[in-house]
Amino acid sequence: MGMDLIGADISYNWHGWAYLISKLNEWGVDTCEFRGCNDGDPISKETCIAVGNAIEQHLDEFDDVQRRFLEPHIDKWRTCDGCEQW
């Protein structure tokens, strides 16, 4: 079980979700829409685009395994019209 982002077709386990949020905060991305539970709360299209851009800009900070996992998510974050956290 973890966080499924419906509308973006992305899933993270709880550790990965918390790690992504911590990195986004470190990079200055507003994560106020992100939740610690999967209750269907939305993440706006604008925030999704910011997340995709931030991941792309900071890919070199990840190890090879993390980079291979996250790289396909860049376009999913940027091209969704927002998503729901389930």
Residue pairs with C-beta under 8 A, 6 or more apart in sequence:
1 13
1 14
2 11
2 12
2 13
2 14
2 16
2 17
2 38
3 11
3 12
3 13
3 14
3 17
3 38
3 85
3 86
4 10
4 11
4 38
4 85
4 86
5 11
5 12
5 43
5 80
5 83
5 84
5 85
5 86
6 83
6 84
6 85
6 86
7 80
7 81
7 82
7 83
7 84
8 48
8 76
8 77
8 80
8 83
9 76
9 80
10 73
10 76
10 77
10 83
12 20
18 36
21 31
21 34
23 54
23 58
23 61
24 31
24 34
24 51
24 54
25 31
27 54
27 57
27 58
29 47
29 50
29 51
29 54
30 47
30 50
31 47
33 41
33 42
33 43
33 44
33 47
34 43
34 85
35 41
35 85
37 85
38 85
38 86
39 85
39 86
40 84
40 85
40 86
41 84
41 85
42 82
42 83
42 84
42 85
43 51
43 82
43 83
43 84
43 85
44 82
45 80
45 81
45 82
47 82
48 77
48 78
48 80
48 82
48 83
49 77
49 78
51 77
52 73
52 74
52 75
52 76
52 77
52 78
52 79
53 78
55 70
55 73
55 74
55 77
56 74
59 67
59 70
59 71
62 70
